[in-house]
Every structure is written in C-alpha cells, then in structure tokens.
C-alpha cells in the first residue's frame, strides 16, 4: 500500500483521491508499483492544472467569447468531477468557479460595450443626417457633393441599428441627398442659359476687338482694349466648346495691335536703356566720393555730377527708383557729413557735452570710492548694490565720452 497527502493505492491496486467530501476512487492500477500509479494520476492532475491556467489566461487576455469560455469551463469541470487525477481537486473546482464569475463579468462588459457601440452608432448616424440636411441647402456644389459622397462611405462603415431606427435615419439621409441633387441640377440648367448669353456677348466683343486691331491711335485704342477686357470678364464664361475659341480670337486681335505698338515704342525703349546706362555710370561716380573727407571739394564734385544727370533724358520706369535711390543715398551721406561737421564745430553743444561728461565722471569716481569703503568695512551687500549702480553710471559715461569724441574733444 502507498499514499501521499492527496491520494493512496490499496492492496488491490485501487487508487483513491482525498477530497473535502471524502475519498473518491480514481481508478485501478495493475501495471506497476503503487508509486508509479500515484505518479501517473498526479501527472493527470498537473495536466488539468495547466489546462485551467491556460483557460484563465485566454479569458483575461484574449477576445474569447463568453459562450466558448463557458463550454471550456464545463469541459474541465467534467474532468475534475470524474476524479481521474490525484491532487487538490477542490482547489481546481474553486478556480473553475472563479472562472465562471470572470466569464459572466466579461459577458456583462461585452453586453454593455455592444449597447455603448449601438448608442455611439446612433449618435454618429444622427450627426451624419444633420450634416447631410445642412449640406442639402449649400450652394458649394463641388465641395458639398464630395462631402455627401464621403458621408455615404462613412454611413456604410457604421454598425446597423434596429431596423426601424436605421430605416428612419436612412430615409432622412437619402432625402437630403436627393434634395441637394435636384437643386444642383436646377442650378446648372440656369448656368447653361447664362453661358449662352455670355457666348453672344463675347462674340460682339471679339468683333470689335478684331476691328480695332489695325488702329494706330495708340493711347485711345489701348484704353478701349482695357475696357473690352473688363467687359469680357464681366460677361462670365461661355460654354466650354466656345470659350477657348472666342478667347483665342479676342486675344489674337489684341496681340496684333500691341505688337504694332511695341514696334513703335521699341526705339523709345532703346533710348531709355542708353539713358539708364549713363545714369548708372554717374551714380557710380558719385558713390566714389564716399566716405567724405573733404566736404567742400566733394560737394562741388557732386554738383557737377548732378548737372550732367539732369541733362540726361528718361530711363525705363521699372529702373527709375533703383538708380535714383543710389544718388539719393549719396546726397544723404553729404547731409549727414554736414550735420556732423556742424556739431563738431558748435561750441555750445561741445560745452554741454563736456559738462555732462565731467558730472558723470565725478559720479563714477565717487561710487568707486564708496564701494571701496563698503568693502573695507565688510558691508558686502552695500558694496554689491553700489556696484550695480556703478554699472549704469559707467554706461552713461561711456556714451557721453563717445558723443564728446564727435566734437573732436
């Protein structure tokens, strides 16, 4: 006879397992020693432990359905209740009971989740319907039409509700789309009529433009072409099959006129280009007078350059600001030099600058002496405060000295 804490084997080879309800027959063993019998049925118990552990992990970490989980629990419970293993079977029953509770909790959670998803789907579809009904009133035909098609795709991706609710919402959604389509169709029918009117108006504009193409009355004709262009834009677009042809005729007539005018103006443009070259050379000559060292001589040279400048005619309009700006910059430099010379030779201003510098120097010297005295007395806080004040006074003194240097003092 052999035994362990959970089972035993009697003289006849019958194997028993100990449970809270007493010993239960596990089976009969005739093929080997009692120890081998216990070891065999203990391995069967360990197998049950492993299976229960695996099921516990699946229930906690996977999306195993409550139905499949309950089936697996029932299957394992049958094996435990059959008493074909040696071990703590009561502990396995408790674990299975716990699994049943977990499965039921998961079932409730999933039921609540489905209810939540259904509620979210309802709100989502109601929002789609509301947006579709808003878009049905839009005049943004392209963007609204694209958005309505996108809403249909979104609708298809949402879960179905109960049939009545789903049908009601879909009816509203579909009606909004139909209303938009009818309005868009009516709009483009009206647009076709407008384009026919535009075609007739543009044919008249083309006729006048072609009649003017041979004119040599450059100013009034160019102005009339600008008016025709404004009328063209105001007329709106004709049908696509007519618009390009009409535009090519209209633009071609203008090109004939403006090409002829350009030929006449080409000689004038060449003369202005030569004038620009001459003025750029004079601007370069003026810039070489800087920086000013002899103000009187430089000013005389600049007057000579200016006289030659004035004798030259017009330059191209797009280059006028650039080349004149160079001359203005030289003239400003002369003005600044004259002002600096005046300040340097002004005795009253120099005296005021010298007086201010002297006052600031005295204040700086006084603060330095006070700092040295405070440090000698061990009053570090006062010394630091005076040092910060000294920094400000020193900055003012440096600025005043710089200004005094401008007077040559």
C-alpha positions as a Markdown table, in Angstrom:
| # | Residue | x | y | z |
|---|---|---|---|---|
| 1 | Unk | 0.0 | 0.0 | 0.0 |
| 2 | Unk | 1.3 | 3.5 | -0.9 |
| 3 | Unk | 0.0 | 7.0 | -0.2 |
| 4 | Unk | 0.7 | 10.8 | -0.4 |
| 5 | Unk | -1.2 | 13.9 | 1.0 |
| 6 | Unk | -3.8 | 13.7 | -1.8 |
| 7 | Unk | -4.2 | 10.0 | -2.6 |
| 8 | Unk | -3.3 | 6.4 | -1.9 |
| 9 | Unk | -3.3 | 3.0 | -3.5 |
| 10 | Unk | -4.7 | 0.0 | -1.6 |
| 11 | Unk | -3.6 | -3.7 | -1.7 |
| 12 | Unk | -5.9 | -4.4 | -4.7 |
| 13 | Unk | -4.4 | -1.6 | -6.9 |
| 14 | Unk | -7.4 | 0.7 | -6.5 |
| 15 | Unk | -6.3 | 4.4 | -6.5 |
| 16 | Unk | -8.1 | 6.9 | -4.3 |
| 17 | Unk | -8.0 | 10.7 | -4.1 |
| 18 | Unk | -8.8 | 12.7 | -1.0 |
| 19 | Unk | -11.5 | 15.5 | -1.3 |
| 20 | Unk | -13.5 | 17.6 | 1.1 |
| 21 | Unk | -16.3 | 15.0 | 0.7 |
| 22 | Unk | -14.0 | 12.1 | 1.5 |
| 23 | Unk | -12.1 | 9.7 | -0.6 |
| 24 | Unk | -13.1 | 9.1 | -4.2 |
| 25 | Unk | -12.0 | 6.2 | -6.5 |
| 26 | Unk | -9.7 | 7.4 | -9.2 |
| 27 | Unk | -9.1 | 4.1 | -11.0 |
| 28 | Unk | -7.4 | 0.8 | -10.9 |
| 29 | Unk | -3.7 | 0.2 | -11.4 |
| 30 | Unk | -2.2 | -3.2 | -12.1 |
| 31 | Unk | 0.6 | -2.4 | -14.4 |
| 32 | Unk | 3.3 | -1.4 | -11.9 |
| 33 | Unk | 4.1 | -0.3 | -8.4 |
| 34 | Unk | 1.8 | 1.8 | -6.3 |
| 35 | Unk | 4.2 | 4.7 | -6.5 |
| 36 | Unk | 4.0 | 4.6 | -10.3 |
| 37 | Unk | 0.2 | 4.6 | -10.0 |
| 38 | Unk | 0.2 | 7.7 | -7.9 |
| 39 | Unk | 2.8 | 9.4 | -10.2 |
| 40 | Unk | 0.6 | 8.7 | -13.2 |
| 41 | Unk | -2.5 | 10.2 | -11.7 |
| 42 | Unk | -0.6 | 13.1 | -10.3 |
| 43 | Unk | 0.6 | 13.9 | -13.8 |
| 44 | Unk | -3.0 | 13.8 | -15.0 |
| 45 | Unk | -3.7 | 16.3 | -12.2 |
| 46 | Unk | -0.9 | 18.6 | -13.4 |
| 47 | Unk | -2.3 | 18.4 | -16.9 |
| 48 | Unk | -5.6 | 19.7 | -15.5 |
| 49 | Unk | -3.7 | 22.5 | -13.7 |
| 50 | Unk | -2.0 | 23.5 | -16.9 |
| 51 | Unk | -5.3 | 23.5 | -18.9 |
| 52 | Unk | -7.1 | 25.6 | -16.3 |
| 53 | Unk | -4.2 | 28.0 | -16.2 |
| 54 | Unk | -4.3 | 28.4 | -20.0 |
| 55 | Unk | -8.0 | 29.0 | -20.0 |
| 56 | Unk | -7.6 | 31.6 | -17.2 |
| 57 | Unk | -5.1 | 33.5 | -19.4 |
| 58 | Unk | -7.3 | 33.2 | -22.5 |
| 59 | Unk | -10.3 | 34.6 | -20.6 |
| 60 | Unk | -8.2 | 37.5 | -19.3 |
| 61 | Unk | -6.1 | 38.4 | -22.3 |
| 62 | Unk | -8.0 | 37.4 | -25.5 |
| 63 | Unk | -11.4 | 38.1 | -27.0 |
| 64 | Unk | -12.6 | 34.6 | -26.3 |
| 65 | Unk | -16.4 | 34.7 | -26.4 |
| 66 | Unk | -18.3 | 34.0 | -23.2 |
| 67 | Unk | -20.1 | 31.1 | -24.8 |
| 68 | Unk | -16.8 | 29.4 | -25.8 |
| 69 | Unk | -15.3 | 30.2 | -22.4 |
| 70 | Unk | -18.2 | 28.6 | -20.6 |
| 71 | Unk | -18.0 | 25.5 | -22.8 |
| 72 | Unk | -14.4 | 25.1 | -21.9 |
| 73 | Unk | -15.1 | 25.6 | -18.2 |
| 74 | Unk | -17.8 | 22.9 | -18.3 |
| 75 | Unk | -15.5 | 20.5 | -20.1 |
| 76 | Unk | -12.8 | 20.9 | -17.5 |
| 77 | Unk | -15.3 | 20.7 | -14.7 |
| 78 | Unk | -16.4 | 17.3 | -16.0 |
| 79 | Unk | -12.8 | 16.1 | -16.0 |
| 80 | Unk | -12.3 | 17.3 | -12.4 |
| 81 | Unk | -15.6 | 15.8 | -11.2 |
| 82 | Unk | -14.7 | 12.5 | -12.8 |
| 83 | Unk | -11.9 | 12.1 | -10.2 |
| 84 | Unk | -9.4 | 10.7 | -12.6 |
| 85 | Unk | -6.5 | 12.6 | -11.1 |
| 86 | Unk | -4.7 | 12.8 | -7.8 |
| 87 | Unk | -4.2 | 16.3 | -6.3 |
| 88 | Unk | -6.1 | 19.1 | -4.8 |
| 89 | Unk | -9.3 | 18.7 | -6.9 |
| 90 | Unk | -11.3 | 21.1 | -4.6 |
| 91 | Unk | -8.8 | 23.9 | -5.4 |
| 92 | Unk | -9.4 | 23.2 | -9.1 |
| 93 | Unk | -13.1 | 23.5 | -8.6 |
| 94 | Unk | -12.7 | 26.8 | -6.8 |
| 95 | Unk | -10.6 | 28.1 | -9.7 |
| 96 | Unk | -13.2 | 27.0 | -12.2 |
| 97 | Unk | -15.9 | 28.7 | -10.0 |
| 98 | Unk | -13.8 | 31.8 | -10.2 |
| 99 | Unk | -13.5 | 31.5 | -14.0 |
| 100 | Unk | -17.3 | 31.3 | -14.2 |
| 101 | Unk | -17.6 | 34.6 | -12.4 |
| 102 | Unk | -15.0 | 36.1 | -14.6 |
| 103 | Unk | -16.7 | 34.9 | -17.7 |
| 104 | Unk | -20.0 | 36.3 | -16.5 |
| 105 | Unk | -18.4 | 39.6 | -15.8 |
| 106 | Unk | -16.9 | 39.6 | -19.3 |
| 107 | Unk | -20.3 | 38.8 | -20.7 |
| 108 | Unk | -21.8 | 41.8 | -19.0 |
| 109 | Unk | -19.0 | 44.0 | -20.0 |
| 110 | Unk | -19.4 | 43.0 | -23.6 |
| 111 | Unk | -23.2 | 43.4 | -23.5 |
| 112 | Unk | -22.6 | 46.9 | -22.1 |
| 113 | Unk | -20.0 | 47.5 | -24.8 |
| 114 | Unk | -22.4 | 46.5 | -27.5 |
| 115 | Unk | -25.0 | 48.8 | -26.0 |
| 116 | Unk | -22.5 | 51.6 | -26.0 |
| 117 | Unk | -21.4 | 50.9 | -29.6 |
| 118 | Unk | -25.1 | 50.9 | -30.6 |
| 119 | Unk | -25.6 | 54.2 | -28.9 |
| 120 | Unk | -22.5 | 55.7 | -30.5 |
| 121 | Unk | -23.6 | 54.4 | -33.9 |
| 122 | Unk | -27.0 | 56.0 | -33.4 |
| 123 | Unk | -25.4 | 59.4 | -32.4 |
| 124 | Unk | -23.0 | 59.1 | -35.3 |
| 125 | Unk | -25.8 | 58.4 | -37.8 |
| 126 | Unk | -27.9 | 61.2 | -36.4 |
| 127 | Unk | -24.8 | 63.5 | -36.8 |
| 128 | Unk | -24.4 | 62.3 | -40.4 |
| 129 | Unk | -28.1 | 63.0 | -41.1 |
| 130 | Unk | -27.9 | 66.5 | -39.6 |
| 131 | Unk | -24.8 | 67.3 | -41.7 |
| 132 | Unk | -26.4 | 66.0 | -44.8 |
| 133 | Unk | -29.5 | 68.1 | -44.2 |
| 134 | Unk | -27.3 | 71.1 | -43.8 |
| 135 | Unk | -25.4 | 70.3 | -46.9 |
| 136 | Unk | -28.6 | 70.0 | -48.8 |
| 137 | Unk | -29.0 | 73.8 | -48.5 |
| 138 | Unk | -25.5 | 74.5 | -49.7 |
| 139 | Unk | -24.5 | 76.3 | -52.9 |
| 140 | Unk | -21.0 | 74.9 | -52.8 |
| 141 | Unk | -21.8 | 72.3 | -55.4 |
| 142 | Unk | -18.5 | 70.6 | -55.8 |
| 143 | Unk | -17.3 | 70.5 | -52.1 |
| 144 | Unk | -20.8 | 69.7 | -50.8 |
| 145 | Unk | -21.3 | 67.0 | -53.4 |
| 146 | Unk | -17.9 | 65.4 | -52.5 |
| 147 | Unk | -18.7 | 65.7 | -48.8 |
| 148 | Unk | -22.1 | 64.0 | -49.2 |
| 149 | Unk | -20.4 | 61.1 | -51.1 |
| 150 | Unk | -17.9 | 60.8 | -48.2 |
| 151 | Unk | -20.8 | 60.8 | -45.7 |
| 152 | Unk | -22.3 | 57.8 | -47.6 |
| 153 | Unk | -19.0 | 55.9 | -47.2 |
| 154 | Unk | -18.9 | 56.8 | -43.5 |
| 155 | Unk | -22.5 | 55.6 | -43.1 |
| 156 | Unk | -21.7 | 52.2 | -44.7 |
| 157 | Unk | -18.9 | 51.7 | -42.2 |
| 158 | Unk | -21.1 | 52.2 | -39.2 |
| 159 | Unk | -23.0 | 49.3 | -37.4 |
| 160 | Unk | -26.7 | 48.8 | -38.2 |
| 161 | Unk | -29.2 | 49.9 | -35.6 |
| 162 | Unk | -32.6 | 48.2 | -35.0 |
| 163 | Unk | -34.4 | 48.1 | -38.3 |
| 164 | Unk | -37.0 | 50.8 | -37.5 |
| 165 | Unk | -34.4 | 53.4 | -36.3 |
| 166 | Unk | -32.0 | 52.6 | -39.1 |
| 167 | Unk | -34.7 | 52.9 | -41.8 |
| 168 | Unk | -35.9 | 56.2 | -40.4 |
| 169 | Unk | -32.5 | 57.8 | -40.3 |
| 170 | Unk | -31.6 | 56.4 | -43.7 |
| 171 | Unk | -34.8 | 57.9 | -45.2 |
| 172 | Unk | -33.8 | 61.4 | -43.9 |
| 173 | Unk | -30.3 | 60.9 | -45.1 |
| 174 | Unk | -31.4 | 59.8 | -48.6 |
| 175 | Unk | -33.9 | 62.6 | -48.8 |
| 176 | Unk | -31.3 | 65.2 | -48.0 |
| 177 | Unk | -29.0 | 63.9 | -50.8 |
| 178 | Unk | -31.9 | 63.9 | -53.3 |
| 179 | Unk | -32.8 | 67.5 | -52.4 |
| 180 | Unk | -29.2 | 68.6 | -53.0 |
| 181 | Unk | -29.1 | 66.8 | -56.3 |
| 182 | Unk | -32.3 | 68.5 | -57.5 |
| 183 | Unk | -31.0 | 71.9 | -56.5 |
| 184 | Unk | -27.7 | 71.3 | -58.2 |
| 185 | Unk | -29.4 | 70.1 | -61.4 |
| 186 | Unk | -31.6 | 73.3 | -61.5 |
| 187 | Unk | -28.5 | 75.5 | -60.8 |
| 188 | Unk | -26.6 | 74.0 | -63.7 |
| 189 | Unk | -29.6 | 74.3 | -66.0 |
| 190 | Unk | -29.7 | 78.0 | -65.2 |
| 191 | Unk | -25.9 | 78.2 | -65.6 |
| 192 | Unk | -26.2 | 76.8 | -69.2 |
| 193 | Unk | -28.6 | 79.6 | -70.0 |
| 194 | Unk | -26.2 | 82.2 | -68.6 |
| 195 | Unk | -23.3 | 80.7 | -70.6 |
| 196 | Unk | -25.3 | 81.1 | -73.8 |
| 197 | Unk | -25.8 | 84.8 | -73.0 |
| 198 | Unk | -22.1 | 85.1 | -72.3 |
| 199 | Unk | -21.3 | 83.5 | -75.7 |
| 200 | Unk | -23.4 | 86.1 | -77.5 |
| 201 | Unk | -21.9 | 89.0 | -75.6 |
| 202 | Unk | -18.3 | 87.7 | -76.2 |
| 203 | Unk | -18.9 | 87.3 | -79.9 |
| 204 | Unk | -19.7 | 91.0 | -80.0 |
| 205 | Unk | -16.6 | 91.9 | -78.1 |
| 206 | Unk | -14.5 | 89.7 | -80.4 |
| 207 | Unk | -15.9 | 91.6 | -83.4 |
| 208 | Unk | -14.9 | 95.0 | -82.0 |
| 209 | Unk | -11.5 | 93.7 | -80.9 |
| 210 | Unk | -10.8 | 92.5 | -84.4 |
| 211 | Unk | -11.9 | 95.7 | -85.9 |
| 212 | Unk | -9.6 | 97.7 | -83.7 |
| 213 | Unk | -6.5 | 95.5 | -84.3 |
| 214 | Unk | -5.2 | 97.7 | -87.2 |
| 215 | Unk | -5.6 | 101.0 | -85.3 |
| 216 | Unk | -2.5 | 103.3 | -84.9 |
| 217 | Unk | -4.3 | 105.6 | -82.4 |
| 218 | Unk | -2.2 | 104.0 | -79.6 |
| 219 | Unk | -3.5 | 105.7 | -76.4 |
| 220 | Unk | -7.3 | 105.6 | -77.0 |
| 221 | Unk | -7.2 | 102.2 | -78.6 |
| 222 | Unk | -5.2 | 100.7 | -75.8 |
| 223 | Unk | -7.7 | 102.2 | -73.3 |
| 224 | Unk | -10.6 | 100.7 | -75.3 |
| 225 | Unk | -8.9 | 97.3 | -75.3 |
| 226 | Unk | -8.7 | 97.6 | -71.5 |
| 227 | Unk | -12.5 | 98.4 | -71.4 |
| 228 | Unk | -13.2 | 95.4 | -73.7 |
| 229 | Unk | -11.2 | 93.2 | -71.3 |
| 230 | Unk | -13.2 | 94.4 | -68.4 |
| 231 | Unk | -16.4 | 93.7 | -70.3 |
| 232 | Unk | -15.1 | 90.2 | -71.2 |
| 233 | Unk | -14.5 | 89.4 | -67.6 |
| 234 | Unk | -17.9 | 90.7 | -66.6 |
| 235 | Unk | -19.7 | 88.7 | -69.3 |
| 236 | Unk | -18.9 | 85.4 | -67.5 |
| 237 | Unk | -17.9 | 82.1 | -69.1 |
| 238 | Unk | -19.4 | 80.7 | -72.3 |
| 239 | Unk | -19.8 | 77.0 | -72.9 |
| 240 | Unk | -16.5 | 75.2 | -72.8 |
| 241 | Unk | -16.6 | 74.3 | -76.5 |
| 242 | Unk | -16.9 | 78.0 | -77.4 |
| 243 | Unk | -14.9 | 79.8 | -74.6 |
| 244 | Unk | -11.4 | 78.8 | -75.8 |
| 245 | Unk | -12.1 | 79.7 | -79.5 |
| 246 | Unk | -13.6 | 83.1 | -78.6 |
| 247 | Unk | -10.7 | 83.9 | -76.3 |
| 248 | Unk | -8.1 | 83.0 | -78.9 |
| 249 | Unk | -9.7 | 85.3 | -81.4 |
| 250 | Unk | -10.1 | 88.1 | -78.8 |
| 251 | Unk | -6.5 | 87.7 | -77.6 |
| 252 | Unk | -5.2 | 87.4 | -81.1 |
| 253 | Unk | -6.8 | 90.8 | -82.1 |
| 254 | Unk | -5.2 | 92.4 | -79.1 |
| 255 | Unk | -1.8 | 90.9 | -79.9 |
| 256 | Unk | -1.8 | 92.3 | -83.4 |
| 257 | Unk | -2.5 | 95.8 | -82.1 |
| 258 | Unk | 0.0 | 95.7 | -79.2 |
| 259 | Unk | 2.7 | 94.1 | -81.3 |
| 260 | Unk | 2.5 | 97.0 | -83.7 |
| 261 | Unk | 2.5 | 99.5 | -80.8 |
| 262 | Unk | 5.5 | 97.7 | -79.3 |
| 263 | Unk | 7.5 | 98.1 | -82.6 |
| 264 | Unk | 6.9 | 101.9 | -82.4 |
| 265 | Unk | 7.9 | 102.0 | -78.7 |
| 266 | Unk | 11.0 | 99.8 | -79.2 |
| 267 | Unk | 13.1 | 102.8 | -80.4 |
| 268 | Unk | 12.0 | 104.9 | -77.4 |
| 269 | Unk | 12.8 | 101.9 | -75.1 |
| 270 | Unk | 16.3 | 101.6 | -76.6 |
| 271 | Unk | 16.9 | 105.4 | -76.0 |
| 272 | Unk | 15.8 | 105.0 | -72.3 |
| 273 | Unk | 18.0 | 102.0 | -71.9 |
| 274 | Unk | 21.0 | 104.0 | -73.1 |
| 275 | Unk | 20.0 | 106.8 | -70.7 |
| 276 | Unk | 19.9 | 104.2 | -67.8 |
| 277 | Unk | 23.4 | 103.1 | -68.6 |
| 278 | Unk | 24.7 | 106.7 | -68.5 |
| 279 | Unk | 22.9 | 107.4 | -65.2 |
| 280 | Unk | 24.2 | 104.2 | -63.6 |
| 281 | Unk | 27.8 | 105.4 | -64.6 |
| 282 | Unk | 27.1 | 108.8 | -62.9 |
| 283 | Unk | 25.7 | 107.1 | -59.8 |
| 284 | Unk | 28.9 | 105.0 | -59.6 |
| 285 | Unk | 31.0 | 108.2 | -60.0 |
| 286 | Unk | 29.0 | 109.8 | -57.1 |
| 287 | Unk | 29.4 | 106.8 | -54.9 |
| 288 | Unk | 33.2 | 107.0 | -55.2 |
| 289 | Unk | 33.0 | 110.4 | -53.4 |
| 290 | Unk | 32.2 | 108.5 | -50.2 |
| 291 | Unk | 33.3 | 108.4 | -47.5 |
| 292 | Unk | 33.6 | 112.2 | -47.4 |
| 293 | Unk | 37.0 | 113.5 | -46.3 |
| 294 | Unk | 37.0 | 117.0 | -47.9 |
| 295 | Unk | 33.4 | 118.1 | -47.7 |
| 296 | Unk | 33.7 | 121.3 | -49.8 |
| 297 | Unk | 35.5 | 119.5 | -52.7 |
| 298 | Unk | 33.2 | 116.6 | -52.6 |
| 299 | Unk | 30.1 | 118.8 | -52.6 |
| 300 | Unk | 31.4 | 120.6 | -55.7 |
| 301 | Unk | 32.1 | 117.4 | -57.5 |
| 302 | Unk | 28.7 | 116.1 | -56.6 |
| 303 | Unk | 27.1 | 119.3 | -58.1 |
| 304 | Unk | 28.9 | 118.7 | -61.3 |
| 305 | Unk | 27.7 | 115.1 | -61.5 |
| 306 | Unk | 24.1 | 116.4 | -60.8 |
| 307 | Unk | 24.2 | 118.8 | -63.7 |
| 308 | Unk | 25.2 | 116.0 | -66.1 |
| 309 | Unk | 22.5 | 113.8 | -64.5 |
| 310 | Unk | 19.8 | 116.4 | -65.2 |
| 311 | Unk | 20.8 | 116.7 | -68.8 |
| 312 | Unk | 20.1 | 113.0 | -69.5 |
| 313 | Unk | 16.5 | 112.1 | -70.5 |
| 314 | Unk | 14.1 | 109.5 | -69.1 |
| 315 | Unk | 15.1 | 105.9 | -68.1 |
| 316 | Unk | 12.8 | 102.9 | -68.1 |
| 317 | Unk | 10.1 | 103.2 | -65.4 |
| 318 | Unk | 11.0 | 99.9 | -63.7 |
| 319 | Unk | 14.6 | 101.0 | -63.2 |
| 320 | Unk | 13.9 | 104.6 | -62.2 |
| 321 | Unk | 13.6 | 104.0 | -58.4 |
| 322 | Unk | 16.7 | 101.9 | -58.2 |
| 323 | Unk | 19.1 | 104.3 | -60.0 |
| 324 | Unk | 17.7 | 107.4 | -58.4 |
| 325 | Unk | 17.9 | 105.7 | -55.0 |
| 326 | Unk | 21.7 | 105.4 | -55.4 |
| 327 | Unk | 22.0 | 109.2 | -56.0 |
| 328 | Unk | 19.7 | 110.0 | -53.1 |
| 329 | Unk | 21.9 | 107.7 | -50.8 |
| 330 | Unk | 25.0 | 109.7 | -51.7 |
| 331 | Unk | 23.1 | 113.0 | -51.1 |
| 332 | Unk | 22.0 | 111.8 | -47.7 |
| 333 | Unk | 25.6 | 110.9 | -46.8 |
| 334 | Unk | 26.7 | 114.5 | -47.7 |
| 335 | Unk | 23.9 | 115.9 | -45.4 |
| 336 | Unk | 25.0 | 113.7 | -42.6 |
| 337 | Unk | 28.6 | 114.8 | -43.0 |
| 338 | Unk | 27.5 | 118.4 | -43.0 |
| 339 | Unk | 25.5 | 117.9 | -39.8 |
| 340 | Unk | 28.4 | 116.1 | -38.1 |
| 341 | Unk | 30.7 | 119.0 | -39.1 |
| 342 | Unk | 28.3 | 121.5 | -37.6 |
| 343 | Unk | 28.0 | 119.5 | -34.4 |
| 344 | Unk | 31.8 | 119.2 | -34.1 |
| 345 | Unk | 32.3 | 123.0 | -34.5 |
| 346 | Unk | 29.4 | 124.1 | -32.4 |
| 347 | Unk | 30.9 | 125.5 | -29.1 |
| 348 | Unk | 27.7 | 125.5 | -27.1 |
| 349 | Unk | 27.0 | 121.8 | -27.8 |
| 350 | Unk | 30.5 | 120.9 | -27.1 |
| 351 | Unk | 30.5 | 122.7 | -23.8 |
| 352 | Unk | 27.2 | 120.9 | -22.8 |
| 353 | Unk | 28.7 | 117.5 | -23.7 |
| 354 | Unk | 31.9 | 118.2 | -21.8 |
| 355 | Unk | 29.9 | 119.4 | -18.7 |
| 356 | Unk | 27.8 | 116.2 | -18.8 |
| 357 | Unk | 30.9 | 114.0 | -19.2 |
| 358 | Unk | 32.5 | 115.7 | -16.2 |
| 359 | Unk | 29.5 | 115.2 | -14.0 |
| 360 | Unk | 29.2 | 111.6 | -14.9 |
| 361 | Unk | 33.0 | 111.0 | -14.3 |
| 362 | Unk | 32.7 | 112.6 | -10.9 |
| 363 | Unk | 29.7 | 110.4 | -10.1 |
| 364 | Unk | 31.6 | 107.3 | -11.2 |
| 365 | Unk | 34.7 | 108.2 | -9.1 |
| 366 | Unk | 32.5 | 108.8 | -6.1 |
| 367 | Unk | 30.7 | 105.5 | -6.4 |
| 368 | Unk | 34.1 | 103.7 | -6.8 |
| 369 | Unk | 35.3 | 105.3 | -3.6 |
| 370 | Unk | 32.1 | 104.3 | -1.7 |
| 371 | Unk | 32.4 | 100.7 | -3.0 |
| 372 | Unk | 36.0 | 100.5 | -1.7 |
| 373 | Unk | 34.9 | 101.9 | 1.7 |
| 374 | Unk | 32.0 | 99.5 | 2.0 |
| 375 | Unk | 34.2 | 96.5 | 1.2 |
| 376 | Unk | 36.8 | 97.7 | 3.7 |
| 377 | Unk | 34.0 | 97.8 | 6.3 |
| 378 | Unk | 32.9 | 94.3 | 5.3 |
| 379 | Unk | 29.5 | 95.6 | 4.1 |
| 380 | Unk | 29.3 | 93.3 | 1.1 |
| 381 | Unk | 25.5 | 93.9 | 0.4 |
| 382 | Unk | 26.0 | 97.7 | 0.2 |
| 383 | Unk | 29.1 | 97.2 | -2.0 |
| 384 | Unk | 27.2 | 95.0 | -4.4 |
| 385 | Unk | 24.3 | 97.5 | -4.5 |
| 386 | Unk | 26.7 | 100.3 | -5.3 |
| 387 | Unk | 28.4 | 98.2 | -7.9 |
| 388 | Unk | 25.2 | 97.7 | -9.8 |
| 389 | Unk | 24.6 | 101.5 | -9.7 |
| 390 | Unk | 28.1 | 102.0 | -10.9 |
| 391 | Unk | 27.4 | 99.8 | -14.0 |
| 392 | Unk | 24.6 | 102.1 | -15.0 |
| 393 | Unk | 26.6 | 105.3 | -14.5 |
| 394 | Unk | 29.6 | 103.8 | -16.3 |
| 395 | Unk | 27.4 | 103.0 | -19.3 |
| 396 | Unk | 26.1 | 106.6 | -19.4 |
| 397 | Unk | 29.7 | 107.9 | -19.1 |
| 398 | Unk | 30.9 | 105.7 | -22.0 |
| 399 | Unk | 28.1 | 107.0 | -24.1 |
| 400 | Unk | 28.8 | 110.6 | -23.2 |
| 401 | Unk | 32.6 | 110.2 | -24.0 |
| 402 | Unk | 31.7 | 108.8 | -27.3 |
| 403 | Unk | 29.5 | 111.8 | -28.0 |
| 404 | Unk | 32.3 | 114.1 | -26.9 |
| 405 | Unk | 34.7 | 112.5 | -29.4 |
| 406 | Unk | 32.4 | 113.6 | -32.2 |
| 407 | Unk | 33.3 | 117.2 | -31.2 |
| 408 | Unk | 36.9 | 116.3 | -31.5 |
| 409 | Unk | 37.4 | 116.6 | -27.7 |
